[in-house]
Every structure is written in C-alpha cells, then in structure tokens.
Amino acid sequence: MLQEILDEIILFSVSFIANLFASVSGGGAGFVQFPLLILMGLPFAEALGTHKVAVIFLGVGALSKKKSEHGKFNLDRQIALLMLFIGCPAVVAGTLIVISVPSQIAEIAVGIITIAAGFYTFFKKQFGSNANPERSKLRVLAGTLAIIAVGLFSGSLSSGAGLFATLTFVSIFRLDLKSAILHTMVFVATIWNIVGAITVGSVTAIHWAWVPVLIAATFLGSFAGTTLLIKLPVKIVRLVFSCVAIMSGIILISTAV
C-alpha cells in the first residue's frame, strides 16, 4: 500500500512539472512522462498506451485555460484540415506499422534533430515573433509533408511530436509562436493523442490504475503552464521552447544509448 502511494506521488510530481513546461513550449512532456512509466515497471507497449491516454489532458487543460481567457479560438482553417485529414491517418500508421529502422538509431537521430532545433530557435531571435498568413503552394506542400512526418513520429515514438509540430507551424506555416502552441495543444496534444490512445488501446493493455493520477497531474500542469504562456512575452516563450527542445534531445539520446 505504501509503495503504491509513493509511486503515485512520484508520478504526479514528475508529470505535473513535465506538462507545465510542455504547455509553455508546445511539447516535450513525452520525453519525461513516457520513459518514467517504463522505469517504474510497465512494458513498452503498456507504457505507450497509458501515456497516450493521460497526455490527452495536456490539451484539455491548456484549452480550458485558453477558453477562460479568450472565449474562442482563431484556428487556421488550412492547418486544421491538414492536421485532421492528413495528420490523423499518419498517427494511426505510425502506431501500427513496424518501422524497419532500429528504434535505437531512430531515437538517436531524432534526439540530434531536436537539439539542433533547440539551438536554432535560441539563436533565431525573431522566431515566432510575427505571423505571416501568406503561403505559396510550395510552402503548403512542404508543410503537408512535415505534418505527415510528425504524425508518423507521434504514433511511433510518442515523444517530441508537439515540439516538431510547433516548429512546423512557425517555420513553414508562419504562425506566431503563441498561436503555434495553441494549434499544437488542439491538434497534437488533444486530437492526435485521442487517435493514438484508441489505436494503441485496441492492440495492447493500458495500466488503468495509474491513469487517474496521471490525468490529474497532466491537466493541472497544462492549466498552470498555459497561464504562464498567456502572461509571458514571446522572447521568454522562445527561450523555454529552446531549453525544452535541447533537454528533450539529450534525454532521448541518453535513453537510447
């Protein structure tokens, strides 16, 4: 009984902090929460399914705070259609298809790319500062391909998809950083994770005993983090994004080697 209480305290504390930073930066909770479940004894597939169910509430908590502050959302219609009709099938495919590349090599490669993205956004001072709604057909095509890649990534590794989605929305679709994070919370944290949870849950077990405490930590952490996101200036949000990306990449590489 005592061990179960200690496990739940650890799960709540670590997940709360991970999701707080994830909701400010637009992703990264999976780099901490998912490996934690494995370290605490869950098999890979069961940890993946449990994480997918809990992390849905990262989006729910963030959107609850956004709604209380702003009343309605100004979602980009083009991005919304791509995330729903192109991204969701990619998430399912990434969850079900057995990728031929060894997972260790894939994780190291993604870790390096994540660190590079962190340094890129750190040194690019204007990253996410200004929005530009004008997009060429080539830019939309590049964005579509990026969404497919991020969707596959979200379904297979379950870590870092939010960071890459935010990076895609800013760099390719030219959203400002805070708006990009909002889109990530709506589509990746909420809708994509619902799709992923249903897909994983249909083929593997979920550790339901830990789900309530994970949901509470995820919801409260994202609500608190979104409170900070609304109040913080863009340059601080960019700094948090950079730091989370760099640390997430380091964690992913360290767990793979």
C-alpha positions, 0 to 999 in steps of 0.5 A, spaced: 500 500 500 505 504 501 509 503 495 503 504 491 502 511 494 509 513 493 509 511 486 503 515 485 506 521 488 512 520 484 508 520 478 504 526 479 510 530 481 514 528 475 508 529 470 505 535 473 512 539 472 513 535 465 506 538 462 507 545 465 513 546 461 510 542 455 504 547 455 509 553 455 513 550 449 508 546 445 511 539 447 516 535 450 512 532 456 513 525 452 520 525 453 519 525 461 512 522 462 513 516 457 520 513 459 518 514 467 512 509 466 517 504 463 522 505 469 517 504 474 515 497 471 510 497 465 512 494 458 513 498 452 507 497 449 503 498 456 507 504 457 505 507 450 498 506 451 497 509 458 501 515 456 497 516 450 491 516 454 493 521 460 497 526 455 490 527 452 489 532 458 495 536 456 490 539 451 484 539 455 487 543 460 491 548 456 484 549 452 480 550 458 485 555 460 485 558 453 477 558 453 477 562 460 481 567 457 479 568 450 472 565 449 474 562 442 479 560 438 482 563 431 484 556 428 487 556 421 482 553 417 488 550 412 492 547 418 486 544 421 484 540 415 491 538 414 492 536 421 485 532 421 485 529 414 492 528 413 495 528 420 490 523 423 491 517 418 499 518 419 498 517 427 494 511 426 500 508 421 505 510 425 502 506 431 501 500 427 506 499 422 513 496 424 518 501 422 524 497 419 529 502 422 532 500 429 528 504 434 535 505 437 538 509 431 531 512 430 531 515 437 538 517 436 537 521 430 531 524 432 534 526 439 540 530 434 534 533 430 531 536 436 537 539 439 539 542 433 532 545 433 533 547 440 539 551 438 536 554 432 530 557 435 535 560 441 539 563 436 533 565 431 531 571 435 525 573 431 522 566 431 515 566 432 515 573 433 510 575 427 505 571 423 505 571 416 498 568 413 501 568 406 503 561 403 505 559 396 503 552 394 510 550 395 510 552 402 503 548 403 506 542 400 512 542 404 508 543 410 503 537 408 509 533 408 512 535 415 505 534 418 505 527 415 512 526 418 510 528 425 504 524 425 508 518 423 513 520 429 507 521 434 504 514 433 511 511 433 515 514 438 510 518 442 515 523 444 517 530 441 511 530 436 508 537 439 515 540 439 516 538 431 509 540 430 510 547 433 516 548 429 512 546 423 507 551 424 512 557 425 517 555 420 513 553 414 506 555 416 508 562 419 504 562 425 506 566 431 509 562 436 503 563 441 498 561 436 503 555 434 502 552 441 495 553 441 494 549 434 499 544 437 495 543 444 488 542 439 491 538 434 497 534 437 496 534 444 488 533 444 486 530 437 492 526 435 493 523 442 485 521 442 487 517 435 493 514 438 490 512 445 484 508 441 489 505 436 494 503 441 488 501 446 485 496 441 492 492 440 495 492 447 493 493 455 493 500 458 495 500 466 488 503 468 490 504 475 495 509 474 491 513 469 487 517 474 493 520 477 496 521 471 490 525 468 490 529 474 497 531 474 497 532 466 491 537 466 493 541 472 500 542 469 497 544 462 492 549 466 498 552 470 503 552 464 498 555 459 497 561 464 504 562 464 504 562 456 498 567 456 502 572 461 509 571 458 512 575 452 514 571 446 522 572 447 521 568 454 516 563 450 522 562 445 527 561 450 523 555 454 521 552 447 529 552 446 531 549 453 525 544 452 527 542 445 535 541 447 533 537 454 528 533 450 534 531 445 539 529 450 534 525 454 532 521 448 539 520 446 541 518 453 535 513 453 537 510 447 544 509 448 
